[in-house]
Amino acid sequence: MTQPLLTVHDLRVAFETETGPARAVDGVSFTLHAGETLALVGESGCGKTLTALSILQLLPDGGHLAPTSRITLRTQELTELGSTALRAIRGREVAMIFQEPMAALNPVLR
C-alpha cells in the first residue's frame, strides 16, 4: 500500500472557558490515501467543521489542539509548522470547501 496522503491521529480540540476547558473534538483519528474520499457526517455541533479547521490549523480564537494530536500531510507534520509554512500549504496542498456550497462552489468554473 502507498504512503497515506493525510493522517489524523488522536485529534483533540478544546476551548478555554470560565469553568475550564470545553472539549469540542475528542480523539478523532483517520487515514486518507490518494484517490480516496472521506466524508465527515454527524449532527450539528458534533465537530465536523472543527476537525477540518484543525487540519488547516485555522481554529477560532481560544481553540487549541492537545499536544498529543498529530496531523500529517504526506510526511510533513502540520502541527509543528509555523504560520509562514502553513500559508504555503493552504490552498495549494490542502483546502476546505465551507458548509454553504452555493456560496463556495461555482458550477461554471472547473
C-alpha positions, 0 to 999 in steps of 0.5 A: 500500500502507498504512503497515506496522503493525510493522517489524523491521529488522536485529534483533540480540540478544546476551548478555554472557558470560565469553568475550564476547558470545553472539549469540542473534538475528542480523539478523532483519528483517520487515514486518507490515501490518494484517490480516496474520499472521506466524508465527515457526517454527524449532527450539528455541533458534533465537530465536523467543521472543527476537525477540518479547521484543525487540519488547516490549523485555522481554529477560532480564537481560544481553540487549541489542539492537545499536544498529543494530536498529530496531523500529517500531510504526506510526511510533513507534520502540520502541527509543528509548522509555523504560520509562514509554512502553513500559508504555503500549504493552504490552498495549494496542498490542502483546502476546505470547501465551507458548509454553504456550497452555493456560496463556495462552489461555482458550477461554471468554473472547473 
